[in-house]
Amino acid sequence: MAGILVILLLILFAIFLTTIPIKKDKQANNLPVDVEGLYKENSMLRAKIKNLSYHSELLDKSNAILTSLPPVFSWDELRNNLRKINFEQILIDKLFLYSLRDNTLVFSLGIDSEKYHELLRILALIDKTYSITLIESNYIFIHDQMVDQRLKELLSVPYYCIYPLRTSQETIGYLLAGSQRLYNSQLVSEITKLLGQHLLHILNIIHIYQDIVQTQQNLENTIKNRTSQLKEAVEEISKINKAKSEFVSTVAHELRTSLTSIRGFASLIYDGKLGQIPDKVRDRIGRIQSHVKRLVDMVNTLLDINKIETGKIEMSPEPILVHALISSVMDSFMVQVQQKHIKLSLNCPHDIIIFADKLYFERVIFNLISNAVKFTPEEGEIRINVEPVDENTVQISVEDTGIGIHPKDLPHIFKEFYYIDRPEVTNIKGIGLGLSLVKRVVEANGGKIVVESESNKGTKFRILIKGKKGGTKDVSDISM
């Protein structure tokens, strides 16, 4: 029994001894596994620190670019700002900025001028000649090893980056940057991209400003040319008007001379001073006198218009009692008014005074009332109203209930020889000079005339002229 116990104890002891090295082997095996994990974590942490440092450096250099390159409006301003940048600080040793739109070398850094031509030739043909791939970051990657090597030689750098300055519609230029820091090529590429994006924005501003300036210059040149042409046209028209005025004046004087002779001989025959004539002949001579008088009045009106236009007649303004002047003119139309049963009325305070040339202004009122009587049907109405507008201005209106004026004729009624042809008044003839004279006389006296009319309802002429109410013929206190 004791032997069995000893054997059992030996077996247990052996088992115990065998378990000790097994546990030690497991711990030894676990030890390298923990070290590897720590190593991996340390590597990941180092990578994150490196990445953070990279982006921090990139951010610092981006801020330096943005601070040094504010928006400008000209190439000179952009070049001056580029010269102020410490490109070595942002890892760039060579720089070449070219505008395709303007075929302009905007800026160059560290590149000999004799190399410009070849660089420009490569950049100009880059989209046509070489096999090029635009990768996601917009850089241009050149597959042609010979071109790639030649660019490195021209720039004298182991690494370069080409960034296209591209809008949504076109490529407007290229930014070529070179660096001696091949080990930092990724950072150089990112900096070139940031610089290119900012320069693209600035180039767009410059191009827009150039377009605005060019448009303005073109507009100014167009205005200058048009002004010159207009001046020449005005001078030509002035010459034509002068020739026309001289012609009208000459012809009118000749006509008046002849008409005056006809009128004189007709008067002698009509009065029987050259012998007795039959009644029928007398009647015909009377008609001749009437027509001659009408022609003389027309010629005189034409001469007056011509003289006013050429400045040969100067108005002689004087104080005029409007009520007395208009009443005197109205008396001339009483027979015609009574024959057509037209109501002719005047509403004018006796103490209103205007300042104008009396002889010519009387003709203005005469012509306006004459037109109103002509174009107002039987049992119509003509109202003349005079009232002050302010302390120094009087309004005289002549309003009728006649056939009115068609809208298409209104802009032309004051033109010479413009006559409104209305079928309903075929018995009324005219030559279109009366209203032309009216307008010129009113304006020559410092006034203004306007017309309001509606077809088949009537017409209203309004004259605004210097005057006042409540005075006598002394108008020395009327402001000029």
C-alpha positions in Angstrom: 0.0 0.0 0.0 2.8 2.3 0.9 4.5 1.4 -2.4 1.4 2.3 -4.3 1.3 5.7 -2.6 4.9 6.4 -3.5 4.2 5.5 -7.1 1.2 7.8 -7.2 3.2 10.6 -5.7 6.0 10.1 -8.2 3.5 10.2 -11.0 1.9 13.4 -9.7 5.4 15.0 -9.3 6.3 14.0 -12.9 3.1 15.5 -14.2 3.8 18.7 -12.2 7.3 18.9 -13.7 6.0 18.5 -17.2 3.4 21.3 -16.8 6.0 23.9 -15.8 7.9 24.2 -19.1 4.6 24.2 -21.1 3.4 27.3 -19.3 6.7 29.0 -19.9 6.6 28.2 -23.6 3.1 29.7 -24.0 4.2 33.0 -22.3 7.3 33.1 -24.5 5.1 32.6 -27.6 2.7 35.4 -26.5 5.5 37.9 -26.0 6.5 38.5 -29.6 2.8 38.9 -30.6 2.3 41.9 -28.2 5.5 43.6 -29.5 4.3 43.3 -33.1 1.0 44.9 -32.2 2.8 47.8 -30.5 5.1 48.2 -33.5 2.1 48.4 -35.9 0.3 50.9 -33.7 3.5 53.0 -33.5 3.9 52.9 -37.3 0.3 54.0 -37.8 0.7 56.8 -35.3 3.9 57.9 -37.1 2.1 57.9 -40.5 -0.7 60.0 -39.0 1.8 62.5 -37.5 3.6 62.7 -40.9 0.3 63.2 -42.7 -0.8 65.9 -40.2 2.6 67.6 -40.6 2.2 67.4 -44.4 -1.2 69.0 -44.3 -0.1 71.6 -41.8 2.8 72.6 -44.0 0.5 72.6 -47.0 -1.9 74.9 -45.1 0.8 77.3 -44.1 2.1 77.6 -47.7 -1.4 78.0 -49.0 -2.0 80.8 -46.7 1.2 82.4 -47.8 0.0 82.2 -51.5 -3.4 83.6 -50.7 -2.0 86.4 -48.7 0.5 87.4 -51.4 -1.9 87.2 -54.3 -5.0 89.4 -53.8 -7.4 90.0 -56.8 -6.0 92.5 -59.3 -7.1 94.0 -62.7 -3.9 94.1 -64.7 -0.9 92.0 -65.7 1.5 94.5 -64.2 -0.2 94.3 -60.8 -0.2 90.5 -60.9 3.5 90.5 -61.9 4.4 92.8 -59.0 2.6 90.6 -56.5 4.3 87.4 -57.9 7.7 89.1 -57.5 7.0 89.6 -53.8 6.4 85.9 -53.1 9.2 83.8 -51.6 8.8 80.8 -53.9 11.6 78.9 -52.2 9.6 78.9 -49.1 6.8 77.1 -50.9 9.3 74.6 -52.4 9.1 76.1 -56.0 12.4 76.9 -57.7 11.2 77.5 -61.3 7.9 79.0 -62.5 6.4 79.7 -65.9 2.9 81.3 -66.2 1.5 81.6 -69.7 -1.9 83.0 -70.9 -3.2 81.2 -73.9 -6.0 83.7 -74.5 -3.7 86.6 -74.8 -0.6 84.7 -76.0 1.2 86.4 -73.2 4.1 85.3 -70.9 2.7 86.6 -67.6 5.6 85.6 -65.3 8.8 83.6 -65.2 11.0 82.6 -62.3 14.5 81.2 -62.6 14.3 80.4 -66.3 16.7 81.9 -68.9 15.0 84.0 -71.5 16.5 82.0 -74.4 14.5 79.0 -73.2 11.2 80.9 -73.4 10.6 80.1 -77.0 10.9 76.4 -76.7 8.8 76.3 -73.5 6.1 78.3 -75.3 6.3 76.0 -78.3 5.9 72.9 -76.1 3.0 74.4 -74.1 1.3 75.7 -77.3 1.4 72.2 -78.9 0.9 70.2 -75.7 -2.8 69.4 -76.4 -2.2 68.6 -80.1 1.1 66.8 -80.4 1.8 64.7 -77.3 0.0 61.9 -75.6 -1.4 63.5 -72.5 -3.6 62.4 -69.6 -5.5 64.7 -67.3 -5.6 62.9 -64.0 -8.2 63.5 -61.3 -6.2 66.3 -59.7 -6.1 68.1 -63.0 -2.4 67.8 -63.5 -1.0 67.1 -66.9 1.0 63.9 -67.1 3.3 63.6 -70.2 3.8 60.1 -71.4 6.4 61.0 -74.0 9.8 60.4 -72.2 11.7 62.6 -74.6 9.4 65.6 -74.0 9.4 64.9 -70.3 13.2 64.8 -70.2 13.5 67.9 -72.3 11.2 69.9 -69.9 13.4 68.8 -67.0 16.5 70.0 -68.9 14.9 73.4 -69.8 13.9 73.9 -66.2 17.1 72.3 -64.7 15.1 70.5 -62.1 14.5 66.8 -61.3 10.7 67.4 -60.9 8.2 69.6 -62.6 4.4 69.9 -62.6 2.1 71.4 -65.3 -1.3 72.7 -64.1 -3.8 73.8 -66.8 -5.7 76.9 -66.0 -9.0 75.6 -67.2 -12.5 77.2 -67.0 -15.7 75.3 -67.7 -15.4 76.2 -71.4 -11.7 76.4 -72.3 -8.1 76.3 -71.1 -6.9 79.9 -70.8 -3.3 79.2 -69.7 -0.7 76.9 -68.2 1.2 77.0 -64.9 4.5 75.2 -65.1 6.4 74.8 -61.7 9.7 73.1 -61.1 11.4 72.0 -57.9 14.8 70.6 -56.8 13.1 68.7 -54.0 12.2 65.4 -55.7 11.6 63.9 -52.2 8.8 66.4 -51.7 7.2 66.1 -55.1 3.7 65.4 -53.7 3.7 68.6 -51.7 5.1 70.5 -54.7 2.2 69.2 -56.8 -0.4 70.2 -54.2 1.1 73.7 -53.9 1.2 74.0 -57.7 -2.4 73.1 -57.8 -3.4 75.6 -55.1 -1.4 78.3 -56.8 -2.9 77.4 -60.2 -6.5 77.5 -58.8 -5.8 80.9 -57.3 -4.1 82.3 -60.5 -7.1 81.0 -62.6 -9.4 83.1 -60.5 -7.2 86.1 -60.9 -6.7 85.6 -64.7 -10.5 85.4 -65.0 -10.8 88.7 -63.2 -8.2 90.3 -65.4 -9.9 89.0 -68.6 -13.3 90.2 -67.5 -11.8 93.6 -66.7 -10.1 93.7 -70.1 -13.3 92.9 -71.8 -15.1 95.7 -69.9 -12.4 98.2 -70.8 -12.3 97.0 -74.4 -16.1 97.2 -74.6 -16.0 100.7 -73.1 -13.3 101.8 -75.6 -15.3 100.3 -78.5 -18.4 102.1 -77.2 -16.5 105.4 -76.9 -15.0 105.0 -80.4 -18.5 104.2 -81.7 -19.9 107.2 -80.0 -17.1 109.4 -81.3 -17.6 108.1 -84.8 -21.3 108.5 -84.7 -20.9 112.0 -83.2 -18.6 112.9 -86.0 -21.0 111.5 -88.5 -23.9 113.3 -86.8 -21.9 116.6 -86.8 -21.2 116.2 -90.5 -24.9 115.4 -91.1 -26.0 118.4 -89.1 -23.6 120.7 -91.0 -24.9 119.3 -94.3 -28.5 119.7 -93.2 -27.7 123.2 -92.0 -26.2 124.0 -95.4 -29.3 122.5 -97.1 -31.6 124.5 -94.8 -29.7 127.7 -95.5 -29.9 127.1 -99.2 -33.6 126.3 -98.9 -34.2 129.4 -96.8 -32.4 131.6 -99.3 -34.4 129.9 -102.2 -37.7 130.3 -100.4 -36.9 133.9 -99.5 -36.0 134.8 -103.1 -39.0 133.0 -104.6 -41.4 134.5 -102.1 -40.1 138.0 -102.7 -40.5 137.5 -106.4 -44.0 136.1 -105.9 -45.0 138.9 -103.6 -43.8 141.5 -106.0 -45.8 140.0 -108.9 -48.9 139.4 -106.7 -48.7 143.0 -105.5 -48.8 144.2 -109.1 -51.7 141.9 -110.0 -53.5 143.0 -106.9 -53.0 146.7 -107.8 -54.2 146.3 -111.4 -57.2 144.2 -110.3 -58.1 146.9 -107.8 -57.9 149.6 -110.5 -60.2 147.6 -112.8 -62.6 146.7 -110.0 -62.9 150.3 -109.0 -63.6 151.4 -112.6 -60.6 153.7 -112.8 -59.7 152.2 -116.1 -63.2 152.4 -117.5 -66.6 150.9 -116.8 -66.8 147.1 -116.8 -69.8 144.7 -116.8 -71.0 143.3 -113.5 -69.9 139.8 -114.5 -66.4 141.0 -115.1 -66.5 142.9 -111.8 -67.5 139.7 -110.1 -64.6 137.8 -111.7 -62.2 140.6 -110.8 -63.5 140.4 -107.2 -62.6 136.7 -107.1 -59.2 137.5 -108.5 -58.6 140.0 -105.7 -59.7 137.4 -103.1 -57.4 134.8 -104.4 -54.5 137.2 -104.8 -55.0 138.3 -101.2 -54.9 134.7 -100.0 -51.7 134.1 -102.0 -50.1 137.3 -100.6 -51.0 136.2 -97.0 -49.5 132.8 -97.7 -46.3 134.4 -99.1 -46.0 136.8 -96.1 -46.4 133.9 -93.7 -43.8 131.9 -95.5 -41.4 134.9 -95.4 -42.1 135.4 -91.7 -41.3 131.7 -90.9 -38.2 131.9 -92.9 -37.1 135.1 -91.2 -37.7 133.7 -87.7 -35.8 130.5 -88.6 -32.8 132.5 -89.9 -32.9 135.0 -87.1 -33.6 137.9 -89.4 -36.6 138.9 -87.3 -36.1 139.7 -83.6 -39.2 139.8 -81.4 -40.0 143.0 -79.6 -41.7 141.9 -76.4 -44.0 144.4 -74.7 -46.7 144.2 -72.0 -50.0 143.2 -73.6 -53.5 143.2 -72.0 -54.6 139.8 -73.1 -58.4 140.4 -72.8 -58.3 143.4 -75.2 -56.1 141.7 -77.7 -58.2 138.5 -77.9 -61.5 140.4 -78.0 -60.2 142.4 -80.9 -59.3 139.2 -82.8 -62.6 137.6 -82.0 -64.5 140.5 -83.6 -62.9 139.5 -86.9 -64.7 136.2 -86.9 -68.2 137.3 -85.7 -69.7 136.9 -89.2 -68.4 133.4 -89.7 -69.4 132.4 -86.2 -72.9 133.6 -86.6 -73.3 131.9 -90.0 -72.3 128.5 -88.5 -74.2 129.2 -85.2 -71.0 128.6 -83.2 -70.8 129.7 -79.6 -67.5 131.6 -79.2 -66.7 132.6 -75.6 -63.8 134.2 -73.8 -63.0 133.6 -70.1 -60.2 136.1 -69.2 -59.8 138.5 -66.3 -59.2 142.1 -67.6 -56.0 142.5 -65.6 -54.0 139.6 -67.0 -50.9 140.8 -68.9 -48.5 138.8 -71.0 -45.1 139.9 -72.3 -44.7 139.3 -76.0 -44.4 140.9 -79.5 -47.9 142.3 -79.9 -48.0 142.2 -83.8 -46.9 138.6 -84.0 -48.8 137.3 -81.0 -52.0 138.8 -82.5 -51.4 136.6 -85.5 -50.9 133.5 -83.2 -54.4 134.1 -81.7 -55.8 134.8 -85.1 -54.5 131.5 -86.6 -55.7 129.4 -83.6 -59.3 130.9 -83.7 -59.3 130.6 -87.5 -58.5 126.9 -87.4 -61.1 126.4 -84.6 -63.8 128.1 -86.7 -62.8 126.1 -89.8 -63.0 122.7 -88.2 -65.9 123.2 -85.8 -69.2 122.1 -87.3 -72.4 124.2 -87.1 -73.8 124.7 -83.6 -70.4 123.8 -82.1 -68.5 125.7 -79.4 -65.2 127.4 -79.1 -63.9 128.3 -75.7 -60.9 130.6 -75.0 -59.7 130.5 -71.5 -56.8 132.6 -70.0 -55.5 132.0 -66.4 -52.3 132.4 -64.5 -50.3 129.2 -63.8 -47.9 130.8 -61.4 -46.5 134.2 -60.5 -44.7 134.6 -63.8 -46.6 132.4 -66.3 -50.0 132.7 -68.0 -51.8 129.9 -69.9 -54.0 130.7 -72.9 -56.1 127.9 -74.2 -58.2 127.7 -77.4 -60.6 124.7 -77.2 -63.2 123.6 -79.8 -65.7 120.8 -80.3 -64.6 120.2 -83.9 -63.5 117.1 -85.8 -60.3 116.8 -83.8 -56.9 115.5 -85.0 -56.0 111.9 -85.6 -53.2 110.5 -83.2 -51.0 109.8 -86.2 -51.1 113.5 -87.3 -50.5 115.0 -83.9 -46.6 114.8 -84.0 -46.6 116.6 -87.4 -49.1 119.4 -87.2 -46.5 122.1 -86.5 -44.3 121.1 -89.5 -44.2 123.4 -92.5 -46.7 122.4 -95.3 -48.2 119.6 -93.3 -51.9 119.6 -94.0 -54.3 117.2 -92.5 -56.5 115.6 -95.2 -59.9 114.8 -93.7 -62.7 113.5 -96.1 -65.4 115.2 -94.0 -64.0 118.7 -94.6 -63.1 118.6 -98.3 -64.4 122.1 -98.7 -61.6 123.5 -96.4 -58.3 124.1 -98.1 -55.0 125.0 -96.6 -51.2 124.8 -97.2 -50.0 123.9 -93.7 -48.2 127.1 -92.7 -50.4 128.6 -90.0 -49.5 126.3 -87.1 -45.9 126.3 -88.1 -45.8 130.1 -87.7 -47.8 129.8 -84.4 -45.2 127.5 -82.9 -42.2 129.6 -84.0 -43.7 132.9 -82.8 -44.6 131.4 -79.4 -41.1 129.9 -78.9 -39.4 133.1 -80.2 -41.3 134.9 -77.4 -40.0 132.4 -74.8 -43.2 130.4 -74.6 -44.4 126.9 -75.3 -47.4 125.5 -77.1 -48.9 122.0 -76.7 -51.9 120.4 -78.3 -54.4 117.9 -77.0 -56.9 116.3 -79.4 -59.3 113.4 -79.8 -60.6 112.5 -83.2 -64.3 113.6 -83.7 -64.4 115.2 -80.2 -62.4 118.4 -80.5 -59.0 120.0 -80.1 -57.3 122.1 -77.4 -54.2 124.3 -77.9 -52.5 125.5 -74.8 -49.9 128.3 -74.8 -47.7 128.9 -71.8 -46.0 132.3 -71.9 -44.5 134.9 -69.5 -47.2 137.0 -67.8 -49.0 137.8 -64.6 -52.4 138.6 -63.1 -53.4 141.7 -61.2 -51.1 144.2 -62.9 -51.2 147.0 -65.4 -49.1 147.3 -68.5 -46.1 147.8 -66.3 -44.5 144.3 -66.3 -41.1 145.3 -65.0 -41.6 143.0 -62.0 -42.1 139.9 -64.2 -39.1 137.6 -63.8 -37.2 136.9 -67.0 
